[in-house]
Amino acid sequence: MDRKTQIHFWYAILAIFAILFFQEWWQASRQIEIVPYSRFEQWLEAGRVAEVSVRENRIEGRLKAPGPEERP
């Protein structure tokens, strides 16, 4: 292989790893955990909940910062 072909090959490998890293990061940031309502109430009283949306059959919330029990 000539030098120009080798450079393109490494750019392609780098691009694949970048896409895989981004995909892993995106999935980790979008992870949803179902928690008991009692724990949600505790987090709400402690001021750890940033957003709440109430729907017909579910309550969704976003934490300000995940604690040690939310993410390993």
mmCIF file of the N, C-alpha and C atoms, coordinates in Angstrom:
data_MODEL
# 
_entry.id   MODEL 
# 
loop_
_atom_site.group_PDB 
_atom_site.id 
_atom_site.type_symbol 
_atom_site.label_atom_id 
_atom_site.label_alt_id 
_atom_site.label_comp_id 
_atom_site.label_asym_id 
_atom_site.label_entity_id 
_atom_site.label_seq_id 
_atom_site.pdbx_PDB_ins_code 
_atom_site.Cartn_x 
_atom_site.Cartn_y 
_atom_site.Cartn_z 
_atom_site.occupancy 
_atom_site.B_iso_or_equiv 
_atom_site.pdbx_formal_charge 
_atom_site.auth_seq_id 
_atom_site.auth_comp_id 
_atom_site.auth_asym_id 
_atom_site.auth_atom_id 
_atom_site.pdbx_PDB_model_num 
ATOM 1   N N  . MET A 1 1  ? 0.837   -1.193 0.000  1.00 0.00 ? 1  MET A N  1 
ATOM 2   C CA . MET A 1 1  ? 0.000   0.000  0.000  1.00 0.00 ? 1  MET A CA 1 
ATOM 3   C C  . MET A 1 1  ? 0.877   1.250  0.000  1.00 0.00 ? 1  MET A C  1 
ATOM 4   N N  . ASP A 1 2  ? 0.440   2.231  -0.706 1.00 0.00 ? 2  ASP A N  1 
ATOM 5   C CA . ASP A 1 2  ? 1.196   3.481  -0.662 1.00 0.00 ? 2  ASP A CA 1 
ATOM 6   C C  . ASP A 1 2  ? 0.761   4.306  0.554  1.00 0.00 ? 2  ASP A C  1 
ATOM 7   N N  . ARG A 1 3  ? 1.496   5.332  0.834  1.00 0.00 ? 3  ARG A N  1 
ATOM 8   C CA . ARG A 1 3  ? 1.283   6.134  2.047  1.00 0.00 ? 3  ARG A CA 1 
ATOM 9   C C  . ARG A 1 3  ? -0.112  6.769  2.088  1.00 0.00 ? 3  ARG A C  1 
ATOM 10  N N  . LYS A 1 4  ? -0.615  7.238  0.958  1.00 0.00 ? 4  LYS A N  1 
ATOM 11  C CA . LYS A 1 4  ? -1.918  7.892  0.917  1.00 0.00 ? 4  LYS A CA 1 
ATOM 12  C C  . LYS A 1 4  ? -3.032  6.904  1.288  1.00 0.00 ? 4  LYS A C  1 
ATOM 13  N N  . THR A 1 5  ? -2.942  5.688  0.824  1.00 0.00 ? 5  THR A N  1 
ATOM 14  C CA . THR A 1 5  ? -3.930  4.661  1.152  1.00 0.00 ? 5  THR A CA 1 
ATOM 15  C C  . THR A 1 5  ? -3.878  4.327  2.634  1.00 0.00 ? 5  THR A C  1 
ATOM 16  N N  . GLN A 1 6  ? -2.700  4.266  3.222  1.00 0.00 ? 6  GLN A N  1 
ATOM 17  C CA . GLN A 1 6  ? -2.566  3.972  4.648  1.00 0.00 ? 6  GLN A CA 1 
ATOM 18  C C  . GLN A 1 6  ? -3.210  5.061  5.502  1.00 0.00 ? 6  GLN A C  1 
ATOM 19  N N  . ILE A 1 7  ? -3.038  6.323  5.108  1.00 0.00 ? 7  ILE A N  1 
ATOM 20  C CA . ILE A 1 7  ? -3.627  7.420  5.875  1.00 0.00 ? 7  ILE A CA 1 
ATOM 21  C C  . ILE A 1 7  ? -5.145  7.327  5.840  1.00 0.00 ? 7  ILE A C  1 
ATOM 22  N N  . HIS A 1 8  ? -5.737  7.049  4.691  1.00 0.00 ? 8  HIS A N  1 
ATOM 23  C CA . HIS A 1 8  ? -7.183  6.917  4.586  1.00 0.00 ? 8  HIS A CA 1 
ATOM 24  C C  . HIS A 1 8  ? -7.691  5.759  5.445  1.00 0.00 ? 8  HIS A C  1 
ATOM 25  N N  . PHE A 1 9  ? -6.937  4.682  5.457  1.00 0.00 ? 9  PHE A N  1 
ATOM 26  C CA . PHE A 1 9  ? -7.304  3.526  6.268  1.00 0.00 ? 9  PHE A CA 1 
ATOM 27  C C  . PHE A 1 9  ? -7.379  3.911  7.740  1.00 0.00 ? 9  PHE A C  1 
ATOM 28  N N  . TRP A 1 10 ? -6.384  4.633  8.256  1.00 0.00 ? 10 TRP A N  1 
ATOM 29  C CA . TRP A 1 10 ? -6.378  5.007  9.667  1.00 0.00 ? 10 TRP A CA 1 
ATOM 30  C C  . TRP A 1 10 ? -7.451  6.046  9.988  1.00 0.00 ? 10 TRP A C  1 
ATOM 31  N N  . TYR A 1 11 ? -7.764  6.931  9.046  1.00 0.00 ? 11 TYR A N  1 
ATOM 32  C CA . TYR A 1 11 ? -8.881  7.854  9.250  1.00 0.00 ? 11 TYR A CA 1 
ATOM 33  C C  . TYR A 1 11 ? -10.195 7.091  9.367  1.00 0.00 ? 11 TYR A C  1 
ATOM 34  N N  . ALA A 1 12 ? -10.368 6.068  8.563  1.00 0.00 ? 12 ALA A N  1 
ATOM 35  C CA . ALA A 1 12 ? -11.582 5.259  8.613  1.00 0.00 ? 12 ALA A CA 1 
ATOM 36  C C  . ALA A 1 12 ? -11.684 4.526  9.954  1.00 0.00 ? 12 ALA A C  1 
ATOM 37  N N  . ILE A 1 13 ? -10.579 3.952  10.405 1.00 0.00 ? 13 ILE A N  1 
ATOM 38  C CA . ILE A 1 13 ? -10.575 3.266  11.703 1.00 0.00 ? 13 ILE A CA 1 
ATOM 39  C C  . ILE A 1 13 ? -10.879 4.249  12.825 1.00 0.00 ? 13 ILE A C  1 
ATOM 40  N N  . LEU A 1 14 ? -10.266 5.420  12.781 1.00 0.00 ? 14 LEU A N  1 
ATOM 41  C CA . LEU A 1 14 ? -10.518 6.449  13.790 1.00 0.00 ? 14 LEU A CA 1 
ATOM 42  C C  . LEU A 1 14 ? -11.980 6.888  13.781 1.00 0.00 ? 14 LEU A C  1 
ATOM 43  N N  . ALA A 1 15 ? -12.557 7.048  12.604 1.00 0.00 ? 15 ALA A N  1 
ATOM 44  C CA . ALA A 1 15 ? -13.964 7.443  12.485 1.00 0.00 ? 15 ALA A CA 1 
ATOM 45  C C  . ALA A 1 15 ? -14.884 6.378  13.066 1.00 0.00 ? 15 ALA A C  1 
ATOM 46  N N  . ILE A 1 16 ? -14.589 5.125  12.829 1.00 0.00 ? 16 ILE A N  1 
ATOM 47  C CA . ILE A 1 16 ? -15.406 4.033  13.375 1.00 0.00 ? 16 ILE A CA 1 
ATOM 48  C C  . ILE A 1 16 ? -15.352 4.041  14.896 1.00 0.00 ? 16 ILE A C  1 
ATOM 49  N N  . PHE A 1 17 ? -14.162 4.191  15.470 1.00 0.00 ? 17 PHE A N  1 
ATOM 50  C CA . PHE A 1 17 ? -14.048 4.237  16.923 1.00 0.00 ? 17 PHE A CA 1 
ATOM 51  C C  . PHE A 1 17 ? -14.752 5.463  17.507 1.00 0.00 ? 17 PHE A C  1 
ATOM 52  N N  . ALA A 1 18 ? -14.683 6.581  16.813 1.00 0.00 ? 18 ALA A N  1 
ATOM 53  C CA . ALA A 1 18 ? -15.362 7.788  17.287 1.00 0.00 ? 18 ALA A CA 1 
ATOM 54  C C  . ALA A 1 18 ? -16.876 7.586  17.290 1.00 0.00 ? 18 ALA A C  1 
ATOM 55  N N  . ILE A 1 19 ? -17.396 6.962  16.262 1.00 0.00 ? 19 ILE A N  1 
ATOM 56  C CA . ILE A 1 19 ? -18.833 6.697  16.191 1.00 0.00 ? 19 ILE A CA 1 
ATOM 57  C C  . ILE A 1 19 ? -19.250 5.736  17.292 1.00 0.00 ? 19 ILE A C  1 
ATOM 58  N N  . LEU A 1 20 ? -18.478 4.684  17.528 1.00 0.00 ? 20 LEU A N  1 
ATOM 59  C CA . LEU A 1 20 ? -18.796 3.733  18.591 1.00 0.00 ? 20 LEU A CA 1 
ATOM 60  C C  . LEU A 1 20 ? -18.759 4.400  19.967 1.00 0.00 ? 20 LEU A C  1 
ATOM 61  N N  . PHE A 1 21 ? -17.762 5.249  20.188 1.00 0.00 ? 21 PHE A N  1 
ATOM 62  C CA . PHE A 1 21 ? -17.666 5.964  21.459 1.00 0.00 ? 21 PHE A CA 1 
ATOM 63  C C  . PHE A 1 21 ? -18.867 6.884  21.650 1.00 0.00 ? 21 PHE A C  1 
ATOM 64  N N  . PHE A 1 22 ? -19.231 7.626  20.605 1.00 0.00 ? 22 PHE A N  1 
ATOM 65  C CA . PHE A 1 22 ? -20.376 8.525  20.686 1.00 0.00 ? 22 PHE A CA 1 
ATOM 66  C C  . PHE A 1 22 ? -21.659 7.759  20.946 1.00 0.00 ? 22 PHE A C  1 
ATOM 67  N N  . GLN A 1 23 ? -21.838 6.625  20.291 1.00 0.00 ? 23 GLN A N  1 
ATOM 68  C CA . GLN A 1 23 ? -23.033 5.810  20.481 1.00 0.00 ? 23 GLN A CA 1 
ATOM 69  C C  . GLN A 1 23 ? -23.126 5.312  21.925 1.00 0.00 ? 23 GLN A C  1 
ATOM 70  N N  . GLU A 1 24 ? -22.022 4.844  22.475 1.00 0.00 ? 24 GLU A N  1 
ATOM 71  C CA . GLU A 1 24 ? -22.004 4.367  23.860 1.00 0.00 ? 24 GLU A CA 1 
ATOM 72  C C  . GLU A 1 24 ? -22.326 5.504  24.825 1.00 0.00 ? 24 GLU A C  1 
ATOM 73  N N  . TRP A 1 25 ? -21.743 6.661  24.583 1.00 0.00 ? 25 TRP A N  1 
ATOM 74  C CA . TRP A 1 25 ? -22.004 7.817  25.437 1.00 0.00 ? 25 TRP A CA 1 
ATOM 75  C C  . TRP A 1 25 ? -23.470 8.229  25.355 1.00 0.00 ? 25 TRP A C  1 
ATOM 76  N N  . TRP A 1 26 ? -24.037 8.237  24.166 1.00 0.00 ? 26 TRP A N  1 
ATOM 77  C CA . TRP A 1 26 ? -25.421 8.640  23.964 1.00 0.00 ? 26 TRP A CA 1 
ATOM 78  C C  . TRP A 1 26 ? -26.367 7.670  24.669 1.00 0.00 ? 26 TRP A C  1 
ATOM 79  N N  . GLN A 1 27 ? -26.115 6.388  24.561 1.00 0.00 ? 27 GLN A N  1 
ATOM 80  C CA . GLN A 1 27 ? -26.978 5.411  25.218 1.00 0.00 ? 27 GLN A CA 1 
ATOM 81  C C  . GLN A 1 27 ? -26.892 5.535  26.729 1.00 0.00 ? 27 GLN A C  1 
ATOM 82  N N  . ALA A 1 28 ? -25.719 5.775  27.257 1.00 0.00 ? 28 ALA A N  1 
ATOM 83  C CA . ALA A 1 28 ? -25.566 5.924  28.703 1.00 0.00 ? 28 ALA A CA 1 
ATOM 84  C C  . ALA A 1 28 ? -26.283 7.173  29.199 1.00 0.00 ? 28 ALA A C  1 
ATOM 85  N N  . SER A 1 29 ? -26.278 8.231  28.410 1.00 0.00 ? 29 SER A N  1 
ATOM 86  C CA . SER A 1 29 ? -26.935 9.459  28.851 1.00 0.00 ? 29 SER A CA 1 
ATOM 87  C C  . SER A 1 29 ? -28.448 9.367  28.740 1.00 0.00 ? 29 SER A C  1 
ATOM 88  N N  . ARG A 1 30 ? -28.957 8.491  27.904 1.00 0.00 ? 30 ARG A N  1 
ATOM 89  C CA . ARG A 1 30 ? -30.399 8.329  27.715 1.00 0.00 ? 30 ARG A CA 1 
ATOM 90  C C  . ARG A 1 30 ? -30.973 7.175  28.526 1.00 0.00 ? 30 ARG A C  1 
ATOM 91  N N  . GLN A 1 31 ? -30.193 6.620  29.426 1.00 0.00 ? 31 GLN A N  1 
ATOM 92  C CA . GLN A 1 31 ? -30.629 5.475  30.208 1.00 0.00 ? 31 GLN A CA 1 
ATOM 93  C C  . GLN A 1 31 ? -31.778 5.872  31.124 1.00 0.00 ? 31 GLN A C  1 
ATOM 94  N N  . ILE A 1 32 ? -32.839 5.081  31.125 1.00 0.00 ? 32 ILE A N  1 
ATOM 95  C CA . ILE A 1 32 ? -34.009 5.343  31.943 1.00 0.00 ? 32 ILE A CA 1 
ATOM 96  C C  . ILE A 1 32 ? -34.109 4.251  32.989 1.00 0.00 ? 32 ILE A C  1 
ATOM 97  N N  . GLU A 1 33 ? -34.343 4.675  34.220 1.00 0.00 ? 33 GLU A N  1 
ATOM 98  C CA . GLU A 1 33 ? -34.478 3.721  35.311 1.00 0.00 ? 33 GLU A CA 1 
ATOM 99  C C  . GLU A 1 33 ? -35.859 3.884  35.925 1.00 0.00 ? 33 GLU A C  1 
ATOM 100 N N  . ILE A 1 34 ? -36.567 2.792  36.081 1.00 0.00 ? 34 ILE A N  1 
ATOM 101 C CA . ILE A 1 34 ? -37.872 2.812  36.735 1.00 0.00 ? 34 ILE A CA 1 
ATOM 102 C C  . ILE A 1 34 ? -37.628 2.675  38.232 1.00 0.00 ? 34 ILE A C  1 
ATOM 103 N N  . VAL A 1 35 ? -38.157 3.632  39.001 1.00 0.00 ? 35 VAL A N  1 
ATOM 104 C CA . VAL A 1 35 ? -37.957 3.639  40.447 1.00 0.00 ? 35 VAL A CA 1 
ATOM 105 C C  . VAL A 1 35 ? -39.306 3.634  41.140 1.00 0.00 ? 35 VAL A C  1 
ATOM 106 N N  . PRO A 1 36 ? -39.360 3.119  42.358 1.00 0.00 ? 36 PRO A N  1 
ATOM 107 C CA . PRO A 1 36 ? -40.609 3.163  43.119 1.00 0.00 ? 36 PRO A CA 1 
ATOM 108 C C  . PRO A 1 36 ? -41.004 4.610  43.434 1.00 0.00 ? 36 PRO A C  1 
ATOM 109 N N  . TYR A 1 37 ? -42.281 4.827  43.564 1.00 0.00 ? 37 TYR A N  1 
ATOM 110 C CA . TYR A 1 37 ? -42.778 6.174  43.828 1.00 0.00 ? 37 TYR A CA 1 
ATOM 111 C C  . TYR A 1 37 ? -42.237 6.706  45.155 1.00 0.00 ? 37 TYR A C  1 
ATOM 112 N N  . SER A 1 38 ? -42.042 5.829  46.131 1.00 0.00 ? 38 SER A N  1 
ATOM 113 C CA . SER A 1 38 ? -41.525 6.272  47.431 1.00 0.00 ? 38 SER A CA 1 
ATOM 114 C C  . SER A 1 38 ? -40.111 6.859  47.285 1.00 0.00 ? 38 SER A C  1 
ATOM 115 N N  . ARG A 1 39 ? -39.281 6.248  46.456 1.00 0.00 ? 39 ARG A N  1 
ATOM 116 C CA . ARG A 1 39 ? -37.931 6.779  46.238 1.00 0.00 ? 39 ARG A CA 1 
ATOM 117 C C  . ARG A 1 39 ? -37.998 8.112  45.493 1.00 0.00 ? 39 ARG A C  1 
ATOM 118 N N  . PHE A 1 40 ? -38.910 8.199  44.520 1.00 0.00 ? 40 PHE A N  1 
ATOM 119 C CA . PHE A 1 40 ? -39.106 9.452  43.802 1.00 0.00 ? 40 PHE A CA 1 
ATOM 120 C C  . PHE A 1 40 ? -39.514 10.565 44.761 1.00 0.00 ? 40 PHE A C  1 
ATOM 121 N N  . GLU A 1 41 ? -40.402 10.263 45.694 1.00 0.00 ? 41 GLU A N  1 
ATOM 122 C CA . GLU A 1 41 ? -40.816 11.256 46.695 1.00 0.00 ? 41 GLU A CA 1 
ATOM 123 C C  . GLU A 1 41 ? -39.637 11.694 47.558 1.00 0.00 ? 41 GLU A C  1 
ATOM 124 N N  . GLN A 1 42 ? -38.785 10.742 47.944 1.00 0.00 ? 42 GLN A N  1 
ATOM 125 C CA . GLN A 1 42 ? -37.603 11.085 48.740 1.00 0.00 ? 42 GLN A CA 1 
ATOM 126 C C  . GLN A 1 42 ? -36.684 12.030 47.968 1.00 0.00 ? 42 GLN A C  1 
ATOM 127 N N  . TRP A 1 43 ? -36.455 11.740 46.704 1.00 0.00 ? 43 TRP A N  1 
ATOM 128 C CA . TRP A 1 43 ? -35.607 12.597 45.876 1.00 0.00 ? 43 TRP A CA 1 
ATOM 129 C C  . TRP A 1 43 ? -36.231 13.975 45.704 1.00 0.00 ? 43 TRP A C  1 
ATOM 130 N N  . LEU A 1 44 ? -37.554 14.006 45.577 1.00 0.00 ? 44 LEU A N  1 
ATOM 131 C CA . LEU A 1 44 ? -38.249 15.275 45.424 1.00 0.00 ? 44 LEU A CA 1 
ATOM 132 C C  . LEU A 1 44 ? -38.101 16.131 46.682 1.00 0.00 ? 44 LEU A C  1 
ATOM 133 N N  . GLU A 1 45 ? -38.282 15.526 47.858 1.00 0.00 ? 45 GLU A N  1 
ATOM 134 C CA . GLU A 1 45 ? -38.135 16.251 49.124 1.00 0.00 ? 45 GLU A CA 1 
ATOM 135 C C  . GLU A 1 45 ? -36.701 16.710 49.349 1.00 0.00 ? 45 GLU A C  1 
ATOM 136 N N  . ALA A 1 46 ? -35.736 15.933 48.868 1.00 0.00 ? 46 ALA A N  1 
ATOM 137 C CA . ALA A 1 46 ? -34.327 16.282 49.043 1.00 0.00 ? 46 ALA A CA 1 
ATOM 138 C C  . ALA A 1 46 ? -33.872 17.342 48.033 1.00 0.00 ? 46 ALA A C  1 
ATOM 139 N N  . GLY A 1 47 ? -34.742 17.696 47.078 1.00 0.00 ? 47 GLY A N  1 
ATOM 140 C CA . GLY A 1 47 ? -34.394 18.713 46.091 1.00 0.00 ? 47 GLY A CA 1 
ATOM 141 C C  . GLY A 1 47 ? -33.490 18.208 44.990 1.00 0.00 ? 47 GLY A C  1 
ATOM 142 N N  . ARG A 1 48 ? -33.502 16.918 44.717 1.00 0.00 ? 48 ARG A N  1 
ATOM 143 C CA . ARG A 1 48 ? -32.627 16.343 43.704 1.00 0.00 ? 48 ARG A CA 1 
ATOM 144 C C  . ARG A 1 48 ? -33.282 16.262 42.325 1.00 0.00 ? 48 ARG A C  1 
ATOM 145 N N  . VAL A 1 49 ? -34.581 16.592 42.235 1.00 0.00 ? 49 VAL A N  1 
ATOM 146 C CA . VAL A 1 49 ? -35.303 16.472 40.973 1.00 0.00 ? 49 VAL A CA 1 
ATOM 147 C C  . VAL A 1 49 ? -35.296 17.813 40.253 1.00 0.00 ? 49 VAL A C  1 
ATOM 148 N N  . ALA A 1 50 ? -34.843 17.819 39.005 1.00 0.00 ? 50 ALA A N  1 
ATOM 149 C CA . ALA A 1 50 ? -34.757 19.055 38.223 1.00 0.00 ? 50 ALA A CA 1 
ATOM 150 C C  . ALA A 1 50 ? -36.041 19.316 37.442 1.00 0.00 ? 50 ALA A C  1 
ATOM 151 N N  . GLU A 1 51 ? -36.626 18.271 36.853 1.00 0.00 ? 51 GLU A N  1 
ATOM 152 C CA . GLU A 1 51 ? -37.831 18.405 36.034 1.00 0.00 ? 51 GLU A CA 1 
ATOM 153 C C  . GLU A 1 51 ? -38.805 17.288 36.357 1.00 0.00 ? 51 GLU A C  1 
ATOM 154 N N  . VAL A 1 52 ? -40.095 17.586 36.228 1.00 0.00 ? 52 VAL A N  1 
ATOM 155 C CA . VAL A 1 52 ? -41.130 16.573 36.421 1.00 0.00 ? 52 VAL A CA 1 
ATOM 156 C C  . VAL A 1 52 ? -42.202 16.780 35.366 1.00 0.00 ? 52 VAL A C  1 
ATOM 157 N N  . SER A 1 53 ? -42.653 15.690 34.764 1.00 0.00 ? 53 SER A N  1 
ATOM 158 C CA . SER A 1 53 ? -43.802 15.754 33.858 1.00 0.00 ? 53 SER A CA 1 
ATOM 159 C C  . SER A 1 53 ? -44.779 14.663 34.286 1.00 0.00 ? 53 SER A C  1 
ATOM 160 N N  . VAL A 1 54 ? -46.047 15.032 34.376 1.00 0.00 ? 54 VAL A N  1 
ATOM 161 C CA . VAL A 1 54 ? -47.091 14.113 34.824 1.00 0.00 ? 54 VAL A CA 1 
ATOM 162 C C  . VAL A 1 54 ? -47.971 13.793 33.631 1.00 0.00 ? 54 VAL A C  1 
ATOM 163 N N  . ARG A 1 55 ? -48.137 12.496 33.400 1.00 0.00 ? 55 ARG A N  1 
ATOM 164 C CA . ARG A 1 55 ? -48.996 12.029 32.314 1.00 0.00 ? 55 ARG A CA 1 
ATOM 165 C C  . ARG A 1 55 ? -50.110 11.185 32.910 1.00 0.00 ? 55 ARG A C  1 
ATOM 166 N N  . GLU A 1 56 ? -50.941 10.630 32.046 1.00 0.00 ? 56 GLU A N  1 
ATOM 167 C CA . GLU A 1 56 ? -52.084 9.851  32.516 1.00 0.00 ? 56 GLU A CA 1 
ATOM 168 C C  . GLU A 1 56 ? -51.697 8.717  33.452 1.00 0.00 ? 56 GLU A C  1 
ATOM 169 N N  . ASN A 1 57 ? -50.710 7.919  33.044 1.00 0.00 ? 57 ASN A N  1 
ATOM 170 C CA . ASN A 1 57 ? -50.368 6.739  33.830 1.00 0.00 ? 57 ASN A CA 1 
ATOM 171 C C  . ASN A 1 57 ? -48.903 6.680  34.243 1.00 0.00 ? 57 ASN A C  1 
ATOM 172 N N  . ARG A 1 58 ? -48.205 7.800  34.173 1.00 0.00 ? 58 ARG A N  1 
ATOM 173 C CA . ARG A 1 58 ? -46.808 7.793  34.608 1.00 0.00 ? 58 ARG A CA 1 
ATOM 174 C C  . ARG A 1 58 ? -46.356 9.187  35.007 1.00 0.00 ? 58 ARG A C  1 
ATOM 175 N N  . ILE A 1 59 ? -45.346 9.198  35.850 1.00 0.00 ? 59 ILE A N  1 
ATOM 176 C CA . ILE A 1 59 ? -44.683 10.430 36.243 1.00 0.00 ? 59 ILE A CA 1 
ATOM 177 C C  . ILE A 1 59 ? -43.226 10.286 35.830 1.00 0.00 ? 59 ILE A C  1 
ATOM 178 N N  . GLU A 1 60 ? -42.727 11.240 35.096 1.00 0.00 ? 60 GLU A N  1 
ATOM 179 C CA . GLU A 1 60 ? -41.334 11.216 34.652 1.00 0.00 ? 60 GLU A CA 1 
ATOM 180 C C  . GLU A 1 60 ? -40.607 12.394 35.263 1.00 0.00 ? 60 GLU A C  1 
ATOM 181 N N  . GLY A 1 61 ? -39.380 12.152 35.658 1.00 0.00 ? 61 GLY A N  1 
ATOM 182 C CA . GLY A 1 61 ? -38.580 13.226 36.227 1.00 0.00 ? 61 GLY A CA 1 
ATOM 183 C C  . GLY A 1 61 ? -37.131 13.099 35.817 1.00 0.00 ? 61 GLY A C  1 
ATOM 184 N N  . ARG A 1 62 ? -36.428 14.200 35.914 1.00 0.00 ? 62 ARG A N  1 
ATOM 185 C CA . ARG A 1 62 ? -34.996 14.218 35.607 1.00 0.00 ? 62 ARG A CA 1 
ATOM 186 C C  . ARG A 1 62 ? -34.276 14.726 36.842 1.00 0.00 ? 62 ARG A C  1 
ATOM 187 N N  . LEU A 1 63 ? -33.226 13.998 37.242 1.00 0.00 ? 63 LEU A N  1 
ATOM 188 C CA . LEU A 1 63 ? -32.453 14.393 38.407 1.00 0.00 ? 63 LEU A CA 1 
ATOM 189 C C  . LEU A 1 63 ? -31.469 15.499 38.054 1.00 0.00 ? 63 LEU A C  1 
ATOM 190 N N  . LYS A 1 64 ? -31.158 16.325 39.046 1.00 0.00 ? 64 LYS A N  1 
ATOM 191 C CA . LYS A 1 64 ? -30.168 17.386 38.839 1.00 0.00 ? 64 LYS A CA 1 
ATOM 192 C C  . LYS A 1 64 ? -28.796 16.761 38.582 1.00 0.00 ? 64 LYS A C  1 
ATOM 193 N N  . ALA A 1 65 ? -28.402 15.839 39.435 1.00 0.00 ? 65 ALA A N  1 
ATOM 194 C CA . ALA A 1 65 ? -27.128 15.134 39.268 1.00 0.00 ? 65 ALA A CA 1 
ATOM 195 C C  . ALA A 1 65 ? -27.323 13.721 39.815 1.00 0.00 ? 65 ALA A C  1 
ATOM 196 N N  . PRO A 1 66 ? -27.005 12.704 39.029 1.00 0.00 ? 66 PRO A N  1 
ATOM 197 C CA . PRO A 1 66 ? -27.159 11.337 39.506 1.00 0.00 ? 66 PRO A CA 1 
ATOM 198 C C  . PRO A 1 66 ? -26.266 11.046 40.697 1.00 0.00 ? 66 PRO A C  1 
ATOM 199 N N  . GLY A 1 67 ? -26.826 10.355 41.656 1.00 0.00 ? 67 GLY A N  1 
ATOM 200 C CA . GLY A 1 67 ? -26.062 9.958  42.835 1.00 0.00 ? 67 GLY A CA 1 
ATOM 201 C C  . GLY A 1 67 ? -25.435 8.596  42.625 1.00 0.00 ? 67 GLY A C  1 
ATOM 202 N N  . PRO A 1 68 ? -24.756 8.085  43.628 1.00 0.00 ? 68 PRO A N  1 
ATOM 203 C CA . PRO A 1 68 ? -24.074 6.789  43.474 1.00 0.00 ? 68 PRO A CA 1 
ATOM 204 C C  . PRO A 1 68 ? -25.014 5.618  43.265 1.00 0.00 ? 68 PRO A C  1 
ATOM 205 N N  . GLU A 1 69 ? -26.261 5.713  43.740 1.00 0.00 ? 69 GLU A N  1 
ATOM 206 C CA . GLU A 1 69 ? -27.181 4.584  43.561 1.00 0.00 ? 69 GLU A CA 1 
ATOM 207 C C  . GLU A 1 69 ? -27.848 4.578  42.197 1.00 0.00 ? 69 GLU A C  1 
ATOM 208 N N  . GLU A 1 70 ? -27.802 5.677  41.432 1.00 0.00 ? 70 GLU A N  1 
ATOM 209 C CA . GLU A 1 70 ? -28.431 5.707  40.120 1.00 0.00 ? 70 GLU A CA 1 
ATOM 210 C C  . GLU A 1 70 ? -27.545 5.145  39.036 1.00 0.00 ? 70 GLU A C  1 
ATOM 211 N N  . ARG A 1 71 ? -26.248 5.491  39.039 1.00 0.00 ? 71 ARG A N  1 
ATOM 212 C CA . ARG A 1 71 ? -25.337 5.031  37.986 1.00 0.00 ? 71 ARG A CA 1 
ATOM 213 C C  . ARG A 1 71 ? -24.160 4.322  38.627 1.00 0.00 ? 71 ARG A C  1 
ATOM 214 N N  . PRO A 1 72 ? -23.810 3.154  38.072 1.00 0.00 ? 72 PRO A N  1 
ATOM 215 C CA . PRO A 1 72 ? -22.652 2.446  38.650 1.00 0.00 ? 72 PRO A CA 1 
ATOM 216 C C  . PRO A 1 72 ? -21.342 3.121  38.341 1.00 0.00 ? 72 PRO A C  1 
# 
